[in-house]
Amino acid sequence: MARPEVWVERFFVGPKWAPTYHQSKKYMLPASHLMWYESPLEAAERSVKEQTLLPLGKDDLKFLEVQSHLSGDPESATEPPHWDICFVYEGKVPKSIAKKLKQPEWFDDFGFVKRSKLKPEDFTRGHGDILERARTLGKAKKKKASKR
């Protein structure tokens, strides 16, 4: 993340949290809240387009799963409980688009990293936990064995 003020203004990241995410220098995933009358797939498409500037459409996104998380402390006035329902999608970026990748001004570093090299603690905003629950971290895709 770069320029926390952009994340607050454009992507609804809380002003209390945006600076801490920026200082962590950890990875972030495109993510958003659902807008009124928006489906989870529409939100996923909007998040990818707005936050990464990649021209991916609904056909480029694959639904993985729904997750439900409770965080926060019920006894705390400053960190009250918060419930998240996450609709997790995977985006396929065609090589032709990946070669033309442009870094949006709101990222310090923007690019692709092999999933097999990533761990949950490499992410901020709890995104590593979401990916770990979706069983997408630390696993290289296995090639199908050919039969002879």
C-alpha positions in Angstrom: 0.0 0.0 0.0 1.1 3.5 -0.7 -0.7 6.8 0.0 -3.1 5.7 2.8 -5.3 8.7 2.2 -6.2 7.3 -1.2 -7.3 4.0 0.4 -9.4 6.0 2.9 -11.1 8.2 0.3 -11.5 5.7 -2.6 -11.6 2.2 -1.1 -13.2 2.8 2.3 -10.3 1.6 4.4 -10.7 3.1 7.9 -8.6 6.2 8.6 -7.4 4.5 11.8 -6.2 1.4 9.9 -4.8 2.7 6.6 -1.6 4.1 8.0 -0.9 0.9 9.9 -1.4 -1.2 6.7 1.0 1.1 4.9 3.6 0.9 7.6 3.4 -2.9 7.7 4.8 -3.1 4.1 2.8 -6.3 3.7 0.7 -7.5 0.8 -3.0 -6.6 0.3 -5.7 -8.2 -1.8 -8.3 -6.3 -3.8 -11.3 -6.3 -1.4 -14.4 -4.2 -0.7 -17.7 -4.1 1.0 -20.8 -4.9 -1.1 -22.6 -1.8 -2.4 -26.4 -1.7 -2.3 -28.0 -4.1 -4.8 -24.6 -5.5 -5.8 -23.9 -9.2 -6.0 -20.7 -10.7 -4.6 -19.5 -11.3 -8.2 -20.2 -7.7 -9.2 -18.3 -6.5 -6.1 -15.4 -8.7 -7.0 -15.3 -7.4 -10.5 -15.5 -3.8 -9.3 -12.8 -4.3 -6.6 -10.3 -5.7 -9.1 -11.0 -3.0 -11.7 -10.9 -0.1 -9.3 -8.0 -1.2 -7.1 -5.7 -3.0 -9.6 -6.8 -1.3 -12.8 -6.7 -4.7 -14.5 -9.5 -5.1 -17.1 -10.9 -8.3 -15.7 -14.5 -9.2 -16.2 -16.9 -11.6 -14.5 -15.8 -14.4 -16.8 -12.2 -14.0 -15.5 -13.3 -14.5 -11.9 -13.9 -17.9 -10.3 -15.9 -18.2 -7.1 -13.9 -20.2 -4.5 -16.0 -20.1 -1.3 -17.8 -18.1 1.4 -16.1 -17.5 4.8 -17.5 -16.1 8.0 -15.2 -14.6 10.6 -15.6 -13.0 14.0 -12.9 -10.7 15.2 -12.5 -8.2 18.0 -13.0 -8.4 21.7 -16.6 -8.4 23.1 -15.2 -6.9 26.3 -13.4 -4.0 24.6 -15.0 -0.5 23.9 -12.2 0.3 21.5 -12.0 -3.0 19.6 -15.6 -4.3 19.6 -16.5 -7.5 17.8 -16.8 -7.3 14.0 -18.3 -9.9 11.8 -17.1 -10.5 8.3 -18.7 -12.6 5.6 -16.1 -13.0 2.8 -17.0 -14.1 -0.7 -13.6 -15.3 -2.1 -12.9 -15.2 -5.8 -9.8 -16.1 -7.8 -8.9 -13.9 -10.8 -7.2 -15.3 -13.9 -5.0 -12.6 -15.5 -4.2 -13.4 -19.1 -0.4 -13.3 -19.9 -1.1 -10.5 -22.5 -2.5 -8.3 -19.7 0.1 -9.3 -17.2 2.9 -8.2 -19.5 1.4 -4.7 -19.7 0.9 -4.4 -15.9 0.9 -0.7 -14.7 1.4 0.1 -11.1 -1.5 2.2 -9.6 -0.4 5.2 -7.6 -1.9 3.7 -4.4 0.5 0.8 -4.3 4.2 0.9 -3.3 4.9 -2.3 -5.1 2.5 -4.0 -7.6 3.1 -7.3 -9.3 2.8 -11.0 -9.2 4.3 -13.5 -6.7 4.0 -17.3 -6.9 1.5 -18.5 -4.4 3.8 -21.3 -3.3 6.1 -18.5 -1.9 3.5 -16.8 0.2 2.5 -17.4 3.8 -0.5 -15.9 5.8 1.8 -13.6 7.7 2.9 -11.9 4.5 -0.5 -10.1 4.3 -2.2 -7.3 6.1 -5.9 -6.9 6.9 -6.3 -10.6 7.7 -6.1 -11.4 4.0 -3.5 -14.1 4.6 -6.0 -15.9 6.9 -8.6 -15.7 4.2 -6.3 -17.2 1.6 -5.1 -19.9 4.0 -8.7 -20.9 4.8 -9.4 -21.0 1.1 -6.4 -23.4 0.8 -4.7 -21.1 -1.8 -1.4 -20.3 -0.1 1.9 -22.2 -0.2 0.6 -24.6 -2.9 1.9 -24.6 -6.4 -0.7 -25.9 -8.9 0.0 -29.5 -9.7 0.3 -30.4 -13.4 -1.8 -33.2 -14.5 0.2 -36.4 -15.2 -0.1 -37.5 -18.7 -1.1 -41.1 -19.4 0.9 -43.1 -21.8 
